[in-house]
């Protein structure tokens, strides 16, 4: 499915830095990033080298560059989203570069070692467990000796139990109908059909819960794997922070 269409819906505009909601989320991220890192138990060296995977419009990457004078690389498949982040970085005179690539092959697309590799903004519902496992297996290749891997994700399994609806209408004009059409228990995703006046697409949502992410990190040989609850100050949502180190 085209994520560009999905991110045009009101409830997801906060992920695009060129929208009013996205700008507010960026300022919230800049304000609260030190608290997030403290909760995760991560301290950064001076002028750290940061890699943001599945970075979208680089909101988290912009915050690292603004707060810590970091040299940031943002990697994502969505070129248009990355361009929005790059434009904002240039406006703020920040050290940020973008790489258009699939996170499953990211180790071939970036150079150097990173003090922290992140997957922030809870993007894992776009990714199946087998692909995530392949991403995690590459992280050790690019981490510095004392580097940290940080993943942020809500418990989607728990969230859908009381909130899941078979049909809904996202807040967008012209209206778009969102209908449940199937569930794949083997690969762990459900499918929604989104259709509006001029187009329709099928969107897969993969299910994630803390124990699944923790297992994948430990399976790939990371030490000091930690899981901490964290309340997102902008979205007012219960999230979990997963930290892992290679040493």
Buried (B, 14 or more C-beta within 10 A) or exposed (E): BEBEBBBBBEEBBBBBBBBEBBBEBBBBBBEBBEEBBEBBBBEBEEEBBBBBBBBBBBBBBBBBBBBBEBBBBBBBBBEBBBBBBBBBBEEEEBBBBBBBBBBBEBBEEBEEBBBBBBBBBBBBBBBBBEBBBBBBBBBBEBBBEEBBBBBBBBBBBEBEEEEEEEEEEBEBEEEBBBEBEEEEEEEBBBBBBBBBEEEEBEBBBBBBBBEBBBBBBEEBEBEEBBBBEBEBBBBEEEBBBBBBBBE
